[in-house]
Structures are given as structure tokens and as C-alpha cells.
Amino acid sequence: LDLRYFDFPYGGKRRYSRRFVEAFGEPRPPGGPVTQRDRDLAASLQACLEETVLHLCRHLARRTGASKLCLAGGVALNSQMNARILASGIFEELFILPAAGDPGTALGAALLAAYHVAGVRRSFPLVTPFLGPAYEKARCRAALSQAGLPFREVADAPAEAARLLAAGKIVGWFQERLEFGPRALGNRSILADPRDPAMKARLNARIKGREPFRPFAPAILAERVSEFFVRPTLSPYMLLVETIRPEKRGLIPAVVHHDGTGRLQTVSRRDNPPFYALISAFANRTGIPLLLNTSFNRKGEPIVCTPEDAIATFRTAGLDALFLGDLCVEREE
């Protein structure tokens, strides 16, 4: 890597040098039109990344004889690259920490110190990605009352949320403990009906403000992944891009990328019972065992953590309903 083309970590948001600009041209202004040159450059960078990483994987496999690969670091959040590694067959198994960026690096440093400094000689398996704080119903009630929002307690939150989603509503889903990492995995999620071809544009216009080419993720019941995806891969942390079966793409247009892929999240009853129950209830209503899942935040903001965060986002964004556990708030028409 020729570091003369980069200005990291001293360049702030602009991490490349003037030499990089001279080689590749001036950057696209924020909000400017995406040209063919922009597309070609992005595709070339992705292709180079994938080929470089595959070369490193082959080298590691030859040197170590290992059959399993564990990845960390921000590059490991590149779900297209991860899918290429898995499809290559270089390793039999691939594990990526859900917080593969800076938080995961900090966790790795702590584990290294525990082993070498404190002498802790045991493994620390990741049982769940839901390692953040949870909030009691009393806190949620108090937050809703303080905000002056009328709410109701529902007997079956997954079933009620599924009813609203099937009716085309955009739902904020706030349950139990916060996810560890940048992906919303069903505890701090904004959910929508994947059958609606206009849903992606609605979400971007009302809430997310993302570039139109960026896809939203399908969260599917783990046991039904083979019905909708060419390769029935388990991807509980939303870190793999997989090809959606051609005959299914018209059923779920809101989560299909331009190349026929989706950034897959598989959901099991064991890993997340409330989210599993919600998708199951939606499947019972619609025949579609998946939902559009995106992080519970607006553009430029972190994922909501507290009930107060969720309420603030509900009030300022275009959500139609909010569930704090089994407490439901619906936006007045």
C-alpha cells in the first residue's frame, strides 16, 4: 500500500492525499449526481478489495492449515467481501464478530490483556450480540407519560406489530437489550413490509435520508432461508450479502438490491424470541417469512439506546408506530 496517496489518520474526514485526487480525479460533491465514473471507481475498489482479501485467505490457509477463519476490524463489515470468502471454499467456516469495527478491536484488546496480564485461561464464547442495556416497563411507561404520548399495553406485541406492518405501517421496535455493534438485529430496529415496492423510497424520504442505491436488509426466519436465497447460509449478524432467488424477488422488492442480492439476517427462536415471534406472525398474515430491517435511528445519529431516545426519534421521524416492549404508540393520522 502506497501511503503517499492517503492522509490517515491526520486528514479528518478526508483520509486521502492530493496525490490520490491527481490520480483519480476530484471527489463527488456531497449530494451531487452519481456519474458512471463514480460507479466504476466504487466497483473497482470493491473488486480490488475482494481479490486482495481472497489472496490473503489462500496464503493463510496454506501457512496454517486452518479450516476456520475469524475476522475483525472495520473491513470485516464489508458483507459483499465476506460472502466472497465464504463462497470461495478456502475455509469451511467463517466467523465475524457483530461489532467488528473499533468496539470489537477494544474487546479483543481486553481479552488479550486478560489472557497475558491477568492470566485468565478460559474462552469467552459470544453467546448473544445483545450485550447493551435493557429497560424495565416502568421506565418505558414513565418516558411515554413524560412525553405526553398516549399509549396502550398490548397482550401480544409481535402479533400487533405484524398487523400494523402488514397494513403498510413503518414500526419502531424497541425490545430488551441493545445490540453490540453497528447492525440493528431486532432489538433496536425500524421495520417495514418488504412487499411494498415504494417502501425503500418512503423510508429514505421520511427517516433515513440514505443514498437511493443503498439497500435495506431482509431479516428472515432461519429455517426458511433456503426458500428465498440461493445459498441457505446462516447470517445472524447481517454480515453477508447473498443472492435472492429470481422467482422470489418480485415478492419482496423493498429488500432486493439492483444485482438481485440482499444483506441477509437470519433470525432464530433461540437467539431472539420476540423478533422471531414478530416475523412468524407477519408470515402467518402474509405468507412472507421476512421483514425489512434497518437500524432505529435517523441519518447522522446513533442507534437509539434508551426509551427516551426511541421516543425522540419516533416524534421527529416518520414512524407510524412505536413498540417499547409491549407498550404501543401509534401516530395520529
N, C-alpha and C positions, 0 to 999 in steps of 0.2 A: 504494500500500500504506500503510495507516494504522498506523504503527509504535507507536501508543499501545496496540495490542492485543497487542504482543509484548514480550518481555523478553530478546531475543537481542542480544549473546552473554553477558549477565550473569546469566541466570536458571538456569544449570546445566542439569540435565536438563529442567526445566520452563521452556520457552522462550516461554511466553505469559504475559500480564499478568492482573491481576484483572479488568480491563475485558473481556478475552476470555471469562473464566468467567461474568461477568454477562450477556454476550450469548448464550453457547451452553450454559451450564449447567456443573455440576461434572463433572470428569473421571471416567471409569470407574475404579474401584479396580483395582490390579493383580490379575489372576486372577479378577476379577468377571465375571458373566454379560454377554454381548454383547446389548444390547437393540436394538429396532428403531430407536430414536433414534441409537444408535451407528452402526448400519449406514447410516442416512440421512445422517448427518454425514460419514462417510467417503466415501460415494458422491458427495455434493455437492462435497466438497473435490476429489476426483479429477476430476469433471466440470468444475469451475471451472478447475482447473489445465490440463486439456487444451484448453479453449476459449481460455484466455489465451495459451497457447503457440502454438496454431494462428493466432491473431490476429497474434502477433509474427512467425511464419513468413511469413505473407502480406505483412506490411509489409516484411520483409527481402527477400523475393523481388521485390517491386515496386521497392524502392530500389536493389537491387544488380544485378538481372537474373541472379543466380547460379542454376545448376541443381543445385548440390550443397550440402549442409548438413553441417557438422561441429558436434557438441555436446560440451560438457564440463560439469563441475560435478555435484554430487550429484543434482540434479533429473534429469539425463540417465540416471540408473539406474532411472528410472520406466519400466519396459518397456511398460506399457499406453499411456502417453503417446507413447512412441517409435513404437509400432505405428500410432497415430492419425496421426502426422506422415507416416509412410511411405505409409499408405493414402490420405491426402488428395491426393497427387499434386502438392503445391505444389513439391516438389523431386524431381528424378529419382533422386538418390542421397542416402543418409543414412549418415554415419559417426559412431560413438560410440566413444571410447577405452574399452577394457575397465576401466581404472582411472579412471572419470570423476569420482570424488569428490575428496577432498583430495589423495591421491597424484598424480592426474593434473594437478591445479592446480599442484603443485610442479614436475612435469615441464614444464608449459607455461612456468612462470617461468624455469626453467633454459634452455629453448630460446630464450626471448625475450632473456635475457641473452647467450647465445651469439651471437645474431644482432646485437644492437645494441652490446654491450660488447666481445666478443671478435672480432667481425667475421667469424664463421663464416657463409659464404654458401652453404649447401647444405641440402637437405631431409633429414629423418630419418624415412624411412618405417617404420611399425611392421610389422616382418616377422613377429613372433611375440608373443603375450602371455605366453610362458613366459620371463620375464626374471630370476626369482629363483634361489636356489642349487640345485645338484644335489649328490648324494652318491654316492660310489663304493660298489661292492658290499662292499668290506672294511669300510667304516664301518657299513653295514647289518648285516652279519654280527656285528660286534663289539657293536652295540647289542642285537641279539637275544640273543646269548650272555650279555651283562651282565644282561639282564632275566630270564634263566633260562627263555626260551621255546623249546620245541622247534620246529624249522623244517625245511623241505625246499626244495631247489632244483629248480625245475620246468623242463622243456625248452621249454614253450610256455605262458608265463604268461597271455596272453589266452585261450587255449583252456581252461586250467584254471579261470580265473576265471569264464568263461562257463558252465562245467559247474556250478560252485557256485551261481552266480546263478540258473540255470535250475532248480536244486533248491530255490530259495527262500531261499538264504543272503544275508545282508547283508555286503557286502565293502568293506573299506577298500583303496583303490587309490592307491598312492604311487609315482610314476614321475618320473624325470628332474627338470626344473627347475620350481620353484614358479611359480604364476600371478602376474601383476602385476594386482592389483585384487581386488575383493571376491567375485568369482564363481569357483567351482571349475569348471574347464574340462576336467578329465580327468587332471590330474597329482596333485592332492590332493583326491580325491573319495571320498565314500561312495556306493556303487552298490547298486541293488536291482532286482528284477524288476517291471516296470511292469504286468504282467498280474494281479498279486495285489491284489484289492480291499481287503485288510486291511493292505497294506504301509505305507500312509501312517500309520495308527494305530500300527503296530509301531515305525516309525522315531521317531515323536513320543514314544511311551512309553519306549523304550529308550535313545534317543540325543539327539534334537534338542530335545524339550520345547517345540515351537512351538505357536502357536495353531492349532486344528484347521482353521480356514478357509484357512490359508496353503498353497498348492500346492507340490508338488515338481516339478522341471523334467524334461522329456524331452530326452535327448541322442540325436539321430538321425543316421544316415548321410546326408551331404549330398545324395547322388544319389537318395535315396528319400524326401525330404521331401514331395514332391507326393502321395505315396500316403496320407499321414496328415494333411496340413494343407491347408486350403482355398487358401491363398495360398502358393506354393512359394518362400518367402523364405529367403535365406541369412542365418543369425544365429549366427556363430561365437563370439560373446562372451556369449550368453544375455541379450541386452538387448531382445528383442522378445517380446511376447505375441501369439500367433497362434491362429486358430480351428482346432480339430481336426475333421476330417471326421466328421459324425454317425455314419456306419456303422463308424468305427474306434474310437469312444470306449469301447465295451464290451470291446475287446481290451486296452486299456491304462488301466484305471480309476485306477491309482495316480498318474497324472500328469495327469489331467483335472480342471481347476478346475470350480467349480459352474456357470460360464457356458459350459462347453464349450471353453475355451481352455487353452493350455499355454504356459509361458515357454520358448520354443524355443531349443535349442542345436543347430546343425548341425555335424557333425564330418566333416572331410575327411582323406583319407590323407596329403596333403601337410602339413597343419597339425599333426596329432598321430597319427603312425603307430601307437603302442601302443594308444591309446584306440580308434582306428578298427578295429584288428585285433580288439580285445575285442568291440566292438559287432557286428562282422561275424561273429565266432564265435558270439555269442548269437543272431544272426539265423539262422545255419545250423542251430542247435539248435531254435529255437522258431518261426521264421518272422516274428519281430518285430524290425525293424531299429533298435530304440532301447532305451535303459536309463533308469531313474530315476537322476538325478544330483543329489547335494546336496553341500555343502561338508564337508570332512573336519574336523569339529570338533563339540564339544558346545555347548550353549547357553551364551552368555556368554564363550566362549573364541575366540581367533583360529584361523584355518585352520592346521593343522599345517605346520611348516616342515621340521624335522629328522626323521631316523628315530626319535630318542628321543621326539619329540612324538607321532609316529604310534603308537608302541608304548604310550605312556601312555594315549592315547585308546582304543586297542584294548582295553587291560586294564580301563579304568574304564567304558567304554560297552558297548552290547550288540551289538558287531560279532561276526559269526560267523567271519570270516576276514580276514587282512591280507596284502597283497602289497607287499613292498618290492622293487621291480624284479621279479626272477624268484625271490625268496625268499618262500615261502608259510608262513604260520602259520594253523592252524585252532584255534578254541576247542574245548576238550574238552567233550563232552556231559556 
